[in-house]
Amino acid sequence: MTGARTERPLRIAYSPCPNDTFVFHAWSHGLVPGAPELDVTFADIDVTNGMAERGELDVLKVSYAVLPWVLDEYALLPCGGALGRGCGPLVLTREPGAGAGGLGGATVAVPSERSTAYLLFRLWAAERVPGGVGKIAVLPFHEIMPAVRDGRVDAGLVIHEARFTYQDYGLHRLADLGEYWEGTTGLPIPLGAVIARRSLGAPTLRALARAARASVRMAWEDPRASRPYVLEHAQEMDPSVADRHIGLYVNEFTADLGESGYAAVRGLLTRAAAEELVPPLGPGALDFVR
């Protein structure tokens, strides 16, 4: 593999979640031949979204929902992200049998106001919650389910491994926003994107895409190699849950968005712009190198 060399390590931020550490293990440990060197920061998705909006780092794993605010400065890489089917965000409540209408005037905890999960929630709630919800509370991902369980918020919007663990908190699923999205569009669910600063130049951007794709494939070829790294950063997650997490969120779209992946991203952001939830995308905004 040949790549564009940089004078310094490129500063990258991604989450400590198993899908990200699995994907970036080989690259971040210098195991991908010719790949640009990385200086890694771990950060929650709300933090990386803010970093992108402020233009702070070279490469970031962010929510697809933040793209309309950052694509002038950053390019969307065609690989390395999280997009799929049957993996959407969940709306959780403490009491069973609560209908969507019960969220009217409620306080809902979300992981980020720029997250794809929250954007899907807003599209869903506009159709299903008459009068809208009351208050949105932004909490770190790992605090949301305890907050719902303890009654500090009325409902929580959760992602990733919460699909497998919410019942451990005695919580109940009010809605699966992935089912909502797939059922109304037929498209996969765009969740997390990898972006890189356009000013790095086309050769480096192409090298970054090659490195991300190679890192994914190396992780698939030898899953055991990344396991210590994954579990070290998995916030005390049960290894079996980490495996299910990786199996759900690292898929063919991680290696290559492809036509249906790009269609899903355009579909989400175009629909959200029509509802005036995000700025409209400019011509060619999703083009990898322009």
Summary of the structure (lengths in Angstrom):
residues: 290
radius of gyration: 18.5
end to end distance: 23.0
largest distance: 57.4
contacts: 1013
relative contact order: 0.22
helix: 47%
strand: 18%
